[in-house]
Amino acid sequence: MIESIAEVYDKLKLHYPPQRWWPGESQFEVMVGAVLTQNTAWRNVEKALDGLRSAGCLSLERIHQLLAADLALLIRPAGYYNLKARRLHNLCHFLLANGGVDVLGEWPTEQLRRGLLGINGVGPETADDILLYAFRREVFVVDTYTQRLFSRIGITAGRHDYEALRRRVEREISGGAPEFAQFHALIVEHAKMICRKSPLCNECPLQLECRHGVAIASSTH
């Protein structure tokens, strides 16, 4: 079994080409995407972002000015659009109330994280998406794909503690924000290509070290 998170990262780097993630033309667009991606696939987020862009509304000021109902229509492809419209307005209010993106970029990481977590509708995963990909802070994102992979290969067992797992990755992976971003992106790619809900274990570079893969391989013999 794999015990080192760094070993997982090394094997994924050998199996996949470098990933370019998170897509976004500006820091603010990355933040919007982080809210929109809650409980939906990225392809739906792209449709919602395209809708905002086509309407000339993919900016902090424009989203803040939009009526909630109008914003909800523009982001409808992302699902839960009424809820996400409120959350986007909450995010915009926080940004504007604190001087905007550039001013917040000067805040220490822990202060910025506390501020983001204080926004209604922003939980640890969304906050860390914003910190890592919009502000390039040394924070790892523990998402559903990470939980699935780490559980299957035995890094975690049963329920996990988000903060403890995040800090463990940050201790074991060197290189700071660029490496955290690349590792997270590789996990996302691996989860989409192989480590799905119904995994393709025979194609997995971690199969020999994965208890899930070993169990499937044993059952076929």
C-alpha positions in Angstrom: 0.0 0.0 0.0 1.1 3.6 -0.6 1.8 5.5 2.6 3.5 8.6 1.1 1.4 11.2 -0.6 4.5 12.3 -2.5 4.6 8.8 -4.0 1.1 9.2 -5.4 2.1 12.6 -6.9 5.2 11.1 -8.5 3.2 8.2 -10.1 0.6 10.6 -11.5 3.2 12.9 -13.0 4.7 9.9 -14.8 1.3 8.8 -16.2 -0.1 12.1 -17.3 1.3 15.2 -19.1 1.4 18.5 -17.1 -2.0 19.9 -16.5 -3.0 23.5 -16.9 -5.6 24.3 -14.3 -7.5 26.4 -13.2 -8.9 27.9 -16.4 -9.6 31.7 -16.1 -8.7 34.9 -17.8 -8.5 36.9 -14.5 -8.4 36.4 -10.8 -12.0 37.3 -10.5 -13.1 34.8 -13.2 -11.3 32.1 -11.2 -13.3 33.1 -8.1 -16.6 33.0 -10.0 -15.7 29.6 -11.4 -14.9 28.4 -7.9 -18.4 29.3 -6.7 -20.1 28.0 -9.9 -18.4 24.6 -9.8 -20.0 23.7 -6.5 -22.0 20.4 -7.1 -21.7 20.5 -10.9 -19.3 19.4 -13.7 -16.9 21.9 -15.1 -18.4 21.8 -18.6 -21.5 23.3 -17.0 -19.4 26.0 -15.4 -17.9 26.9 -18.8 -21.4 27.4 -20.2 -22.3 29.7 -17.4 -19.1 31.7 -17.7 -19.7 32.0 -21.4 -23.1 33.3 -20.7 -21.7 36.0 -18.3 -19.0 36.9 -20.8 -21.4 37.2 -23.8 -23.6 39.5 -21.7 -20.6 41.6 -20.8 -21.1 40.7 -17.1 -18.0 38.8 -16.2 -16.6 41.5 -13.9 -16.9 42.3 -10.2 -18.8 45.5 -10.7 -21.3 44.1 -13.3 -22.1 41.0 -11.3 -22.5 43.1 -8.1 -25.0 45.4 -10.0 -27.1 42.7 -11.5 -30.4 41.8 -10.0 -30.3 38.3 -8.4 -32.9 37.0 -10.9 -31.0 38.3 -13.9 -27.7 36.8 -12.6 -29.5 33.5 -12.0 -30.6 33.4 -15.6 -27.1 34.0 -16.9 -25.6 31.2 -14.8 -28.4 28.8 -15.2 -26.3 26.0 -16.9 -24.3 25.7 -13.7 -27.3 24.4 -11.7 -28.6 25.6 -8.4 -28.5 29.0 -10.1 -30.7 30.9 -7.6 -28.5 29.8 -4.8 -25.3 30.4 -6.7 -26.5 33.9 -7.7 -26.8 34.8 -4.0 -23.4 33.3 -3.3 -21.8 35.3 -6.1 -23.4 38.5 -4.8 -22.0 37.6 -1.3 -18.5 37.1 -2.8 -18.7 40.4 -4.7 -19.9 42.3 -1.6 -16.9 40.9 0.4 -14.5 41.9 -2.4 -15.8 45.4 -2.7 -16.2 46.0 1.0 -12.5 45.1 1.5 -11.0 47.2 -1.3 -11.1 44.8 -4.2 -9.0 41.9 -5.5 -5.7 43.8 -5.5 -6.1 44.9 -1.9 -7.0 41.5 -0.7 -4.0 40.1 -2.5 -1.9 41.9 0.1 -3.6 40.1 3.0 -1.7 37.3 4.8 -2.9 33.9 3.8 -4.6 32.9 7.0 -6.4 36.3 7.3 -7.6 36.0 3.7 -8.8 32.4 4.3 -10.7 33.5 7.4 -12.3 36.3 5.4 -13.3 33.9 2.5 -14.7 31.4 5.0 -16.8 34.2 6.5 -18.7 34.6 3.2 -22.1 32.9 3.2 -21.9 30.0 0.8 -18.1 29.7 0.7 -16.8 26.5 2.5 -13.2 25.2 2.9 -13.0 23.7 -0.6 -14.2 26.9 -2.4 -12.1 29.1 -0.2 -9.0 27.0 -1.0 -9.8 27.0 -4.7 -9.7 30.8 -4.6 -6.6 30.9 -2.5 -4.6 28.5 -4.6 -5.7 29.4 -8.1 -6.7 33.1 -7.9 -4.2 34.3 -5.3 -1.5 31.6 -5.8 -1.2 30.9 -2.1 0.4 27.7 -0.6 -2.9 26.0 0.1 -3.9 22.5 -1.1 -7.5 21.8 -2.2 -9.2 18.7 -0.8 -12.1 18.0 -3.2 -14.4 15.0 -3.8 -11.9 13.5 -6.2 -9.1 13.8 -3.7 -11.2 12.1 -1.0 -12.1 9.3 -3.4 -8.5 8.6 -4.5 -7.0 8.8 -1.0 -9.6 6.6 0.4 -9.2 3.9 -2.2 -5.4 3.8 -1.9 -5.5 3.8 1.8 -4.2 7.3 2.6 -7.4 7.9 4.5 -9.8 5.5 6.1 -13.5 6.3 6.5 -14.4 9.8 7.3 -11.6 12.3 6.9 -10.8 15.6 8.5 -10.6 18.3 5.8 -8.1 20.5 7.6 -5.9 17.6 8.8 -5.7 16.1 5.3 -5.0 19.5 3.7 -2.1 20.2 6.1 -0.7 16.7 5.6 -0.5 17.2 1.8 1.1 20.7 2.4 3.7 19.1 4.6 4.5 16.2 2.3 4.6 18.0 -1.1 7.4 20.5 -1.6 7.4 23.3 -4.1 4.5 25.4 -2.8 1.6 26.7 -4.8 2.7 25.6 -8.2 3.1 22.0 -7.1 -0.1 22.0 -5.0 -2.0 23.2 -8.1 -0.4 20.6 -10.3 -1.0 17.8 -7.9 -4.7 18.8 -7.5 -5.1 19.1 -11.3 -3.5 15.6 -11.8 -5.9 14.2 -9.3 -8.9 15.8 -11.1 -7.6 14.3 -14.4 -7.1 10.9 -12.9 -10.5 10.9 -11.4 -12.1 11.8 -14.7 -10.1 9.3 -16.8 -9.6 6.3 -14.5 -10.5 6.6 -10.8 -14.2 7.2 -11.5 -17.1 6.1 -9.4 -16.9 2.9 -11.3 -13.1 2.8 -11.7 -11.0 1.5 -14.6 -8.5 -0.2 -12.3 -6.8 -2.2 -15.0 -5.6 1.1 -16.5 -4.5 2.7 -13.2 -0.9 3.5 -12.5 -1.6 3.0 -8.8 -3.3 -0.3 -9.2 -0.7 -2.4 -7.4 -0.6 -0.1 -4.5 -4.4 0.5 -4.3 -6.4 -1.7 -2.1 -9.5 -1.0 -4.2 -7.6 -2.1 -7.4 -6.0 -5.1 -5.7 -9.4 -6.2 -4.4 -10.9 -6.0 -8.0 -7.9 -7.8 -9.5 -8.2 -10.6 -6.9 -11.9 -11.1 -7.5 -11.2 -11.7 -11.2 -8.8 -14.6 -10.6 
